[in-house]
Amino acid sequence: MPLEGEPGSQEFITSYARAQETLKARHSGETFAALIRAYTSSTEFMDRLGIGTQREYKRMLIKAEAEFGDMPLEALEDPRVRRDFLDWRQKVVKASGEREGDNRLSAISAMLTWAVDGSRLPANHLKGFKRLYHADRSEIVWLPEHVAAFMAVAPIELQRALIVALHTGQRQADILNLTWTAYDGEVIRLRQGKSRRNGKPGPLLTIPCTSALRRLLNGMERTSPLILTTKTGQPFLKRYFAESWEKAAKHAGLDKVMLPSLDQSVKLHFHDLRGTAVTLLSEAGCTPQQIATITGHSLKTVHTILERYLARTRGLAEQAIFNFENSPRTKFANQLQTVDLLKKSKEEKSNVEQ
């Protein structure tokens, strides 16, 4: 590594000492890069993280290794290393945005926490870093006109993906991995990839198919083991699907839509369909328990989603008023009318005089 400062200066001496430590760390293998290899091959990483999370952590840690790979393990014990990571995040933010910058630090922090738990480090000096990106999509759902706009311009393979997502409430990864063997003509059975923890698969979900979903599936040719494929019958790659979806959504005008509950335009994402499915199930009168059996959420998570997604949902409000107007128990309230007491008094007096 290049030395800094003029020979004999304090800056040069410090730089030389740092270089010596780096060479020593390289020789002993105790570097940031070595820690990454140990972490990504550990039982905690392989068995306790979902497949998608593993893939993303590896991607982000590779980026971090390019920047900090030679860093000695001793440097991670110094609280000032936090500043090094935060400064690097600023570079990432300029190139790839706040979300990517935060996510890279999250991956590093997860690794450092693992190292602390395994007595490799005394502390995680990145723990509790302040995130820059804040996504609140609690009120963002696809309205009927958005679905119609997408279906009018999207290629058929993406139309199919939308219908499956809207009628099952499942994640993108699980939908794209659905096989024909999971569908028996009446229900879809699947284990969510995100639920795999401790090396064990998640619980088996049995999702009864709506008539619209059955109509779609029964009318499709089974050209692949997978239900959803590209137009050439190949499995969707994650990036290809995302790019194709974004292109179709933009063509449909969904990159800037106005929702009744928001004061500025938003971009609709594929994963907003999951919240939309929860909203529709609730508006149809389903209980949180019933919704959980369809989507695979925990009951606690369903309640949280309903509180967020349905905060200002017009359809639910309309249903509530419909129930109020038609329930025998509220008949007395619906028959209430204002009475002008002065006018009533005059009418009564007139009747008496007659």
Steps between C-alpha positions, in 0.01 A plus 500: 500500500632854424652696789382850582703809590866592465762254633572583863171687556245391758252428221755273332578317827129445568442383144797263524372352826155450345657327201694271731181405681329430169784275384492321834125453472535367146757251617289380792178508300333727757346752263159635409502273194575193710216594734262513205602150392455366852161666539353393165605139556371486859203298620329818615518644150420185301218365716338800666472745213257467213646417160421845364659668802813288462530601136460871576741493796765330287453756224536791740790350695691449174463874443622567853796266454614700199524804728608349834637156415853571630377660822654320802261349750658725764368805314145372549559522876559875477178706544628739234443232235135605509598823326680305226184301427277809508731687263490205261122500516497858376688390188254216448205736545628730226539209261210271592264682738423509871331161517800318353734689732297406806467138390875460457561626853226267627680202345830606658333559836339155491842348437660699783225393741568139403871559566425645844277203588782267398759691708687610189442867582430678829234731353305592188580867453254528213206388712208742505619716211242755386336403174461756224225327306150489643231327299143537620274324253232439762224663295621400152275246329402426144154637423276333238594760239871428556448129448298567185768734363773242556299214349434712191867540407699223673607184314295196589771342717493807728120512498503145632745597775273785610194276520685235701642765736168673554312175561754335734670785688841336462847646453654540158763230558243243612270580209777463244601167656148352490487167319204328337523222756398759762162543330240222505219683324351639820778617729865605489735350757836661568768559760619858509872534437519795741376277783795261490695536821734268687526284189132405516235588241216731590148372570297367209245752375181380334345782298155437349492648151243758398299433186706764317826332600371154404386637165848637436687187605266254329531692174882501493718254314742314725819557303726504808507357852451862613163672473643843417766521231635739239338510157752236389410267787812567706509567876498868591832634623444746784659795321331425167159481667559825689611684186210364294249588771634853542488558124136387479401698811655815358320444170176473699573830675552339840832669566310810615150445637289697743326317783210649700690474829822664379588856406768409245543250219659160567641214296315169528718195560435129453524436873219751559272232355545299818363783709226544243403134540479544877285809447264320263463201732417731789254701292334171403433440869784259581627495857871542577514127578357414160738738323798345679412153371513635143804727509711307749556798729499459875182628662695784657636603161153488344370739766794731435442494125130571542572795727737645241349407167140560595553827683317697232353238271176631351362156418509389862333822610225451240446143619477618859230754410313238294499264799393783728206590275380141458545351845181448707695609807556847357147548367419753771800711405419490129146624570614805690386834359538853623197671648435873497357539851356845433326380184377191682358712781311721253358196320383345827340829605324529164366146530362573846323816380337308217 
